[in-house]
C-alpha cells in the first residue's frame, strides 16, 4: 500500500514511474550501493541515481537539478506524513539523506 501511495505521489507531481518487481530486492540495493542506514521498503533509479524509500518529488527534482556527485538519496524507514505514508493525518519531520558508493551519508533535504 505505501509503495503504491509513493508512486501515486510521483505521478501527481508529473513523474511517470515504471514498476518492476525484482526477485531479490536486497541484492539490488547492495548493487546500487544503498547503505544499510538508508534502506527502506522500495527502490527506484532515475537518471543514474538511486532513490530509496519515501522520498518526496521535491527532493528528486532538487537531485536532478543539482546533479551532485553522489550515488543517490533516500528516506530511512517509513516516516508518517512522507509520500505514501500520509494516512494518519500527521507529519513527522524527516531527512532525505544523500549517500555515496562508500556508504557515507549526509543530509540532502529536510521535510516537516
N, C-alpha and C positions, 0 to 999 in steps of 0.2 A: 503494500500500500504506500509506504513512504517514498519508495523509489518512483512509483507512478506519479506521486504528487510532485516530486522534484522535476520529473520530465514535463509535467503539465506547466510548472512554473517557467521552465526554459521555453516552452512553446509560446506561452503568453508573452514572453519577452522577445520574441522574434527568432529564436533559435529553432533549428529543425533536427532534433536528435534522432539518430538511428539506433535502435536497440538490438543488441546482440548478446544472447545468453552464451556464457562460456562455461565449459565443464569444470575448470579449476580456477576460480577467481583468485585464490591465494597465490598461485603461480604467476598469474598475470600481474598482480600487484607487485610481486617481487621483481619480475622482469622490467616493470616500469619504474622501479626504484622508489616506490612509495614506502616511507619509513613506518615502522610499527606504531609510532606515536601519533600518526595521522590517519591510520586505517579506519575506514568506515564501512558502510553497507554496500555501496556501489561505486563503480569506477568508470570514468569517461576519458576519452582522449580527444583533444581539439587542437589543431594547428601544431602538433608535435608536443603538446603539454599534457600531462596527466591532471585530471580533475577528480578528486576523491571526496565522496560524500556529498552532504547537503550545502554545496557552495552556491551562494546567490548569483544570479545572472550579472549583477553589477560588478562582482569580483571577477567574473570571467571576462567581461568587457574590458575591465582595467588590465587584466593579464594580456589580452590581445592587443590593446592599445600600447602598452608599455614594453611588451616583449622582453622581460627580464631574462637574464642568463640563469634560469632555474629549470628543474625537471617538471615542476608542477605546483599546484595548490590544493589544499584540502581542508575540510572541516572534520575534526575528530568527533566521533560519536554521532549522536542524533539530537542536537540541542533543540529544545522547544522553541518554536517560532521560526526556525530556519526553514527554507523552502522544502516542502513536503512534510514538515512537522508542525504545521500551523494549527492543528485540530483542537488544542486545549485552550485557545484564546489567550495565551500568554507568550511573551518572547523573552527568553533568557539571553543575556549578552553572550556573544561567541566570537572567536577569532577565526579568520581564514589564514591558514599557515602556508607559507612558501617552503618548498623543500628542494634540495639538490640531490644529485646522484650519490653523494656520500652520506646522506641521511641527515644533513644539517637542516635545521628549521629556523624560521623567523616569522614574525607576524607580517602578513601581507595586507590585511584589511580587518577592521573591527566592525561588528554589527551589534545593534541592540543598545 
